[in-house]
Amino acid sequence: MTTVPSTVRHVIFDYGGTLADLIFPLTVFRRFSPTTTMGSGEIKPPHFLQRQARKLAYPVAARMFRPFSGLHEVLGELQRRGYRLHVLSNNSSILPLQLELIDTTDYFDTTSWSEEMGVEKPDARIFELALERIGAAPDEVVYVGDSYEADVAGARGAGIVPIHADHRGRRPEGSELRVESLFGLLDLLPPVQ
């Protein structure tokens, strides 16, 4: 089993499926509005979702995600242990609003999303850009994410140790680090030395 290097000082988290659970599935939006048109252009479902969330603002957006159990306790404890925390997500400019709605913005030093970076996970370049932004080398970082392909394989491809946030127990035990709840991170990440 892989271990967390003692050089780790930063924890980067994915958002959806890792920090918060999607309550209102995107498939509902796709089913009832597979595409929407504006002028002569077509708007794909993620853009439709973003536009609707902004339009309806907090009441609807707040109901779309709920934080996983223990989120605030775990983030607070990781900070007390000396870790700098960050978010890197295949998301859009709605990410800061989503973090605000689950009351987590004060925990994170940086927040990055694929739309602003011009590349998506699992491409190693998005992880490399995040490393540049936080000023860290790969051996100083772990990446916590729920998607085996996008998060675990993507982070590994950039030389970052991944931690699989397997909240639903979908992935069999493997060589990667794996937690079934956020509390499991506290067993893997001792205080920074």
C-alpha angles and dihedrals in degrees: 000000000000116000131209109259115241087234092070114122101152133059117198117195133199112225116216113056092007109057097011136021122231108239098177104050122225088229089073091057091046092050096051098033111021088168137357125203128223116184106320095329131090122232115212121222098264090054090047090051092049093049092048093048091052092045095050092032125184103358095058099031091050090057095050097071133028124192117252116251113282095014097136094041093051096045091048093049093048089053091049088052089057103258123141110222129214141171126225115175141164088242144112136248088289089078096090089053091049091051090048092051092056089044097241106117094104092059097061128077093193136015120197131176133189095242092061094041096049095228135077136218133290087043107103090223093073090055091046091051090050090051089052091049094052094038097236139129120234093255090058093059142065121194120214117201143146101221113084093202102039100032110024099035092036095053092044089052089057092050094256121133107243127213113202111222095206099177092163098042092239099141123068119234110283142159094286124087111264136188128184093202135021089253088069088070089069090063092051101042115059121188114295111259 
